[in-house]
Every structure is written in structure tokens, then in C-alpha cells.
């Protein structure tokens, strides 16, 4: 059973029309105001942002994307790396006629958001990186590369991520069953392409944070074993306008397991003054 608050968010999101850009990216748009673009993680779909989409549509134009090869979006080619996914994001902004946006990404989406802040600075008002990886240790890098290689030969194993992303509490079990369904329905090849880019992408834009002048939120769960609090602390210290939020007692899917605290942290981030008005390049 999904908690009532999430059930309501999923139901409201279900009434929104799914659209596609001219290059085949699926998205949902809700609300009015300054644009907020949301990018999910590997194996997910835009519904993974349901509590944030519904909440922020009250104050913003929220545009939630299906990442390439996920949900209803066209895939990127085999061999695509994080830079290719950042290029995809820029094309989506072009296709939707968005000059400057707030962007929040989760996990792989956080790497894309960080890459966009580094390489498309005139188009990013504010950037939020939820549960982001940053300069993994050698042991963590080896583990994630081994998982990437296994996906190519063995396909998607939903139980592995579920064990890392959730604890054993009853509330987490209810949410994890929904996430398990998304993982089980993912295309093995598209999952492998994206996970490989994720596994090899944590250092590509890591050195760029000192030059990112947009307000930057770094948020993770205190118990996330792979997108650790220390990673978020390091990025927040590097970014000139870095903000840090650690949600106690939660793991990787913190935006679903603790939507209240996550939404509050994002509200504070979105209230931070930025250097340029929306719609200006």
C-alpha cells in the first residue's frame, strides 16, 4: 500500500497529459511561473518526482522529463557518456523554447544537472543535485563499474538497487514496491547505456563547481551508502553559493520517502536570489 500522500500525488500527476518534444523526449508540464525542470535517475521515470511535481506546480511551471531510453523517451546510442546526456538536456531546453530554468536532478539526473550548470551557465538559474555521486573512492568506483558490466550480460536486477536504496521499515517497503515495478519494466539495453554513463560520470564535471555561480543545493539521505553525505558536503563547499541538506534516517530515494523535508529544502533553494531573471540569456 502506497502512503496516502504519495497516492494522492500519483493520482494528480496521472491527470496530466504526457507530451513529447520534436526529438522524442517525453515530459509532463504542470503549473505556471518560473520554470523548474526535473530529471530522474537510472531505471526510473518522471513519476519518481510525483510529490515534487504536484507541490511545486502551485508556484512554478514544472516540467518533468523521462530521461533518454526511460518511460516514453527515445534512447541515446550505445556508448553515450555523461556529456551526451548533458547535450540531450540542452536540446530539450531548445525544443521546449526554454531560455533559462531551474533544474533539479536525482542520482544520474543530478550528474546531468551539474553538467548543465557547468556547461550551460547562461541557461541555469539554480541547480539542485539530489543524491548525487561525486569523486567516488576506488572501492566505490570498482563496485559501480562491476554493476554496469553485469547489466550488459545479465540484464536488470531490481532487487539489487532496492536493497541499496531503501531500509527495511514498513513505509520504505511500501514505496520500494512501486520503485521495484519501475525497475522491472525498464529496457535492459537502455538501462545499461545510462548506468554505464552514470558509473563513469562522477568526475567529468566535478572540478567545475567552483565556477558555478548559480545557487546550488546538494541534498542526500544520511544513510545513502553510495551518494553519501560527505559527497554532498564536498560539492556544497566547492560551489560559491552551495547549500547543503542532509535528510536524517533516509537513503537514496529520499524525495519519495521524505517528500516533506525534501520539498522544504527545495523551497528554500528556489527562494534564493539568482543573478539573472527567468527568460534571459
N, C-alpha and C positions, 0 to 999 in steps of 0.2 A: 504493500500500500504506500503510495507516494504521499508525503505530508501535505495537508490541505493548502498551505501557502504555495507550494510548488505546483500542486494540482491546478490551482486557480491560474497561476502564471502560464502553465502549458495550455490550459483551455483558452485563455485570452489570446495567446500567441497563435493558436490554431485557427483563429478567425481572420488572421492577416493573410493577405494574398502573397504567395511566393512568386517572385518575378525573376527575370534573367536579363543580364547585360547582353550587349550585342556579341561579346566574346564568350558567352556561356557560363558566367558566374551567377549562381542562384543567390537570391537575397530576399530579405523581408525588410520593409520600411514601415515604421510606426512613429507617430507623434509629430511635433513641429518645434522648430527652434534651431539652435546651433547644432551642427551635425556631430553625432557620435557613432563611429564605426567600430563594430565588434568582430574579432577574428578568433575562432575557437582553436582547439588543439587537435593532435593527431587522432584519427578514429572517431571524432565527434561530428556534430552537425550544428547548424546555427541554433537549434533548440537548446543546446547546452548553456546558452545565455538567457534562457527564458526569464528568470527573476530580474535580471538587469534590463532586458528589453522592455518589459512591462513597466518597471519602476521608472526608468529614465525617459520613456516616451511621454511622461507627464510634463517634461521640461525641455526635451531635446528632440530633434529628428534622429531617431535611432535606426541605423542600417546594420543589420546582422548578416554576415556573409557565410555561405558554405565555402570552405576552403577548396582549392582545386582537387578534384577526384573524390570529394566528400559530398554527402547529401545529393543534391541535384546539379552540382557544378561539374563542368568539363575538367578533365585532368591535365596536368602538365606532363611532359615527356619523361620517360625513364632517364635517370641521370641528372634531373633537375636538382639544383642545390638551393641553399637559403637565398642567395642573391636572385635566383629565378623567381622564388616566391615573393620577394620584395618587389621585383619588377611586375609581377602579376598584380600586386596591391596597387601600384601606381596606375596600371591600366584600368583597374576597377574605378579608381577615382576619376580618370578621364572619361570612361564610359558613362558614369553617373553625373558628370558635369560638376564634380565637387572640387572647389578650388582649395579650400583649407578645412581640415577636420580635426576633431579629437579622435584618437584611436586607442582602443584597449584590446590587448591580446592576452590569451591564456595559453601557457605552455608553448607549443610551436607557434601559436598566434602571437605570443609575447616576443619571440625572436623576430617575427615578421614586423611587429610594431616597432621594436627597437631599430631594426634595419631601416624602416621607413623614416624614423626620426633622424637617423644619421644621414641617409642619402637623399631624402626629400624634405629638407628642413623648412622650406618655404610653404609646405603644404600641411604641416603638422602643428596644430595649435597646442595640444597637450598630448602626452603619451603615457599610457598605463601598462605595465608589464606584470601580469598576474602569474604566479607560479612559474617564473622564468628560470631557465638554466643559464649559468654564467661561468665560464672558465672551469669546467669540471676537473676534478682530480684525475690522476692517471687511472686509478681503480674505477671511478665512475665512468670515465670515458671508455675504458675497455668493456665494461658491462653494457653500456648503451650501444656500442658498436656490435657486440655479440648479439644483442637482441635484434638489431637491424638486420644482421646477416641471417638470423634464424627465420625472420618473417619471409624472406625471399624463398626459402626452401620448405618451410613448414606452414606458412600462412598465418592468419591472425589467431592468437590465443587470448580471448578476452579475460581469462582468469588471471593471467599474469599482471596486466595493468590494474585490474580490480584489487588484487592483493596489495599493490603498492599505493594505490590512490585512496583507499578507504580503510578505516579501522573496523572493528567488529561490533560497534554499537548498533542498536536497532535502527536508529534514524539513518545511519550511514548505509545499512543493509538495504533499506527501502529505496534510497536514491541510487545505490550502486546497481540495483536490478535494472533500472532504466538505462544507466550508462552501459551496462553489460549488453543490453539489446542493441544499442548503437554500435558498439564494437563488433558484435557478432554479425551485424549487417553490413559492415564496411567491406569495400573491394580490397582483396588481398594485395593486388598489384599497386593500387593507388595508395594504400596504407604503407606499403613497403617503400615506395618512392618518397612519400612525405616523411616517414620515420627516419629514412637514411639522411635526408636533408636536415632533420632535427638533430640526429646523432652527431653530425659533422658541423653543425652551425653555431655552437655556443661561443666560439671565439671570433667568428668572422667580423662582427661589429662591436666586440667587447671593448676595444680601445677607443671607440668613438664617443663614449658617454661624456667625457669632459667637454666636448664641443657641442653637446645638445643643450640648447638654451631654453627649450620648452619645459614647462612644468612636467615633471616625470614622477609617476607613482610606481613604487615597487612593493608588491603585496604577495605574501605567501602564507601558508599554514605553518604553525610552529612545528608540526610533526611531519611535514613533507620531506621524505628521505632523499629526494633527487633534485627538486627545486628548493633548496634549503634556505632557511632564514639568513644564513651567512652570505649566500649568493645575493639575496636582495639587499642586505646591508652594504655589501661591496658596491653594487651598482648605485644605490642611493647616495653613497659617499662620493662616487665619481661624478655624478651628474650635478651641475651647478645648482639646479632647482629640484633636486631629488627629495622625494617624500617616501617614508617607509611605513608600512603597516604589516604587522605580524598577527595573524588571527590565531589565538591560542586554542589548542586542542583539536586542530583540523589539519587535513592533509591536502592532497593535490587538487581535488575538485571542490575547493573551498567556496567558490562562488555559488555552488549548488547546496553544499552542506551548511553554510553560514551566510546566506544571502543578506541578512540584515547588516551585520558588521561590514561586509564587503561593499554593499551599496552606500553605507555611511562614509567609508573611506573614499569611494569614488566621487561622492557628492563634494567632499572637501577638496579633492583634486580638481574637479570641474569648476569649483568656485575660485580657484587660484587665478589671478590675473595673468594673461599671456601677452606676448609682445605685439601680436597682430590681430586685427579683427577677423571674424569668420568671413570668408568670401574674398579675402585679399591675398594676393600673392606677393 
